[in-house]
Amino acid sequence: MASRQVSLSVNGVPIQIEGFVPEFIDRVVTGMLTGLKGAGEMHSINLSIKGEVVDINVNSAQVPVNPFVSKIFKNTTIGMVSSLKGVNQVDSLEISITK
């Protein structure tokens, strides 16, 4: 996988990620998106979770999600980032992945 830029903010606060973490986040989020119908090449991904609302944009296009997909994205993503240093409670988060 080509090197991609990954940024994360939790509750509006940027979280420093390094080592294997950026690639891990990239692979998990990209993997979940690949499982959705019609997923193609992904140049940019923006994932936002605020409360129960999951907003996903791929290549600047909104990805429609049903309640089941929203719940999987929310639970997986919050579980992944909640273990990171500097993250306590996750009320909202934003992940940006770009080439």
C-alpha positions as a LaTeX table, in Angstrom:
\begin{tabular}{lrrr}
\hline
Residue & $x$ (\AA) & $y$ (\AA) & $z$ (\AA) \\
\hline
Met1 & 0.00 & 0.00 & 0.00 \\
Ala2 & 1.38 & 3.40 & $-0.95$ \\
Ser3 & 2.20 & 5.77 & 1.86 \\
Arg4 & $-0.83$ & 7.86 & 2.74 \\
Gln5 & $-1.35$ & 10.76 & 5.13 \\
Val6 & $-3.62$ & 9.95 & 8.08 \\
Ser7 & $-4.88$ & 12.51 & 10.56 \\
Leu8 & $-7.07$ & 11.96 & 13.59 \\
Ser9 & $-8.90$ & 14.28 & 15.95 \\
Val10 & $-10.99$ & 13.22 & 18.91 \\
Asn11 & $-13.48$ & 15.58 & 20.53 \\
Gly12 & $-12.01$ & 18.36 & 18.37 \\
Val13 & $-8.45$ & 17.76 & 19.62 \\
Pro14 & $-5.79$ & 16.57 & 17.13 \\
Ile15 & $-4.20$ & 13.29 & 18.24 \\
Gln16 & $-0.55$ & 12.64 & 17.36 \\
Ile17 & $-0.26$ & 9.25 & 15.68 \\
Glu18 & 2.98 & 7.61 & 14.64 \\
Gly19 & 4.66 & 4.26 & 14.17 \\
Phe20 & 2.31 & 1.58 & 12.87 \\
Val21 & $-0.84$ & 3.44 & 14.00 \\
Pro22 & $-1.46$ & 5.60 & 10.87 \\
Glu23 & $-1.12$ & 2.60 & 8.55 \\
Phe24 & $-3.29$ & 0.49 & 10.87 \\
Ile25 & $-6.05$ & 3.13 & 10.87 \\
Asp26 & $-5.75$ & 3.45 & 7.08 \\
Arg27 & $-6.04$ & $-0.30$ & 6.54 \\
Val28 & $-8.99$ & $-0.74$ & 8.92 \\
Val29 & $-11.01$ & 2.16 & 7.51 \\
Thr30 & $-10.15$ & 1.31 & 3.90 \\
Gly31 & $-10.97$ & $-2.34$ & 4.55 \\
Met32 & $-14.40$ & $-1.49$ & 5.93 \\
Leu33 & $-15.10$ & 0.79 & 2.95 \\
Thr34 & $-13.93$ & $-1.86$ & 0.49 \\
Gly35 & $-16.65$ & $-4.13$ & 1.85 \\
Leu36 & $-19.35$ & $-1.68$ & 0.81 \\
Lys37 & $-21.08$ & $-2.05$ & $-2.55$ \\
Gly38 & $-19.55$ & 0.06 & $-5.31$ \\
Ala39 & $-16.28$ & 0.84 & $-3.54$ \\
Gly40 & $-13.64$ & 1.79 & $-6.05$ \\
Glu41 & $-10.22$ & 3.38 & $-5.85$ \\
Met42 & $-9.99$ & 5.64 & $-2.81$ \\
His43 & $-7.80$ & 8.73 & $-3.11$ \\
Ser44 & $-9.24$ & 10.54 & $-0.11$ \\
Ile45 & $-11.37$ & 9.41 & 2.80 \\
Asn46 & $-13.02$ & 11.56 & 5.44 \\
Leu47 & $-14.80$ & 9.80 & 8.27 \\
Ser48 & $-16.65$ & 11.79 & 10.90 \\
Ile49 & $-18.55$ & 10.44 & 13.90 \\
Lys50 & $-20.56$ & 12.75 & 16.14 \\
Gly51 & $-22.79$ & 10.96 & 18.59 \\
Glu52 & $-24.79$ & 8.48 & 16.54 \\
Val53 & $-24.17$ & 10.26 & 13.21 \\
Val54 & $-21.59$ & 8.65 & 10.92 \\
Asp55 & $-20.57$ & 10.69 & 7.88 \\
Ile56 & $-18.31$ & 9.12 & 5.25 \\
Asn57 & $-16.89$ & 10.84 & 2.17 \\
Val58 & $-14.71$ & 9.07 & $-0.38$ \\
Asn59 & $-13.08$ & 11.13 & $-3.13$ \\
Ser60 & $-15.30$ & 14.07 & $-2.02$ \\
Ala61 & $-18.49$ & 12.04 & $-2.57$ \\
Gln62 & $-20.91$ & 11.19 & 0.24 \\
Val63 & $-21.17$ & 7.45 & 0.92 \\
Pro64 & $-24.71$ & 6.46 & 1.90 \\
Val65 & $-24.83$ & 4.24 & 4.99 \\
Asn66 & $-27.71$ & 2.43 & 6.62 \\
Pro67 & $-28.04$ & 2.07 & 10.43 \\
Phe68 & $-26.24$ & $-1.31$ & 10.42 \\
Val69 & $-23.21$ & 0.04 & 8.53 \\
Ser70 & $-23.17$ & 3.18 & 10.71 \\
Lys71 & $-23.07$ & 1.07 & 13.86 \\
Ile72 & $-20.21$ & $-1.10$ & 12.56 \\
Phe73 & $-18.15$ & 1.94 & 11.51 \\
Lys74 & $-18.83$ & 3.72 & 14.81 \\
Asn75 & $-18.07$ & 0.78 & 17.10 \\
Thr76 & $-14.98$ & $-0.38$ & 15.18 \\
Thr77 & $-13.49$ & 3.09 & 14.85 \\
Ile78 & $-14.13$ & 4.17 & 18.44 \\
Gly79 & $-12.76$ & 0.85 & 19.69 \\
Met80 & $-9.62$ & 1.35 & 17.61 \\
Val81 & $-8.85$ & 4.92 & 18.69 \\
Ser82 & $-9.97$ & 4.69 & 22.32 \\
Ser83 & $-6.80$ & 2.77 & 23.20 \\
Leu84 & $-4.48$ & 5.49 & 21.90 \\
Lys85 & $-2.44$ & 7.68 & 24.23 \\
Gly86 & $-4.24$ & 10.95 & 24.93 \\
Val87 & $-7.69$ & 9.55 & 24.18 \\
Asn88 & $-10.07$ & 9.13 & 27.09 \\
Gln89 & $-13.74$ & 9.42 & 26.18 \\
Val90 & $-14.75$ & 9.62 & 22.51 \\
Asp91 & $-17.78$ & 11.82 & 21.87 \\
Ser92 & $-16.75$ & 12.71 & 18.33 \\
Leu93 & $-13.90$ & 11.89 & 16.00 \\
Glu94 & $-12.63$ & 12.73 & 12.56 \\
Ile95 & $-10.25$ & 10.71 & 10.42 \\
Ser96 & $-8.79$ & 12.02 & 7.19 \\
Ile97 & $-6.80$ & 9.78 & 4.85 \\
Thr98 & $-5.19$ & 11.15 & 1.68 \\
Lys99 & $-2.56$ & 10.03 & $-0.82$ \\
\hline
\end{tabular}
